[in-house]
Amino acid sequence: RATALQEQAKADEQEIQARAAVTIIDEQLKAYQNINWQQWEDQDFVASQRGWREYQQLKDLRQNAVNEFNSRYQARTVRAQQEAAKRQQETADHFKKIKGYTPEVEDKMLDLAARKLQVDKGQVRQMLSPAYVDLLHLAWIGEQALNVKPASPKPQTPPQPLKVVSSKGNPSPRKALSEMSMDEY
């Protein structure tokens, strides 16, 4: 993952440099924008030819820089589309791992997210990742729990008083222990 991030950062840097090269060349080309080439040639043929050659070279450099930028931009776009498709597939697979999964449950979970985020379900589906599916599932369960109406309380009958239970095997003493003889004890 670290290597992939470094490669992505390098590719992004190269794309930025290609875009900067186009911008720099555009600034240099502005110097030739309002030149009357015929008049300049009539005034100083050698200088105008040198200027024309530089202008043509800048145009060629610009085209090469634009091609380089477009190539890098397209590569980044394709990579981003592939990553998004992979994440969406992983997310779809992760939905199916949820206990009690059915397509209806998935639809209800997406409805919840769309309602809370105020976006449509298609956008929610694009934003989700496997980790967020778990969070969304818990949120859906929580919303269901909050929406359950409590049952009306049943009238409670007062508890019956406890009955005193005595043992039949050991009759209770009729005298206090201090009054009994050793045999009675």
Secondary structure, DSSP 8 states (H G I E B T S, - for coil): -HHHHHHHHHHHHHHHHHHHHHHHHHHHHHTTTT--HHHHHHH-HHHHHHHHHHHHHHHHHHHHHHHHHHHHHHHHHHHHHHHHHHHHHHHHHHHTTSTT--HHHHHHHHHHHHHHHTS-HHHHHHH--HHHHHHHHHHHHHHHHHH--------------------SSS---SS-GGGS-TTT-
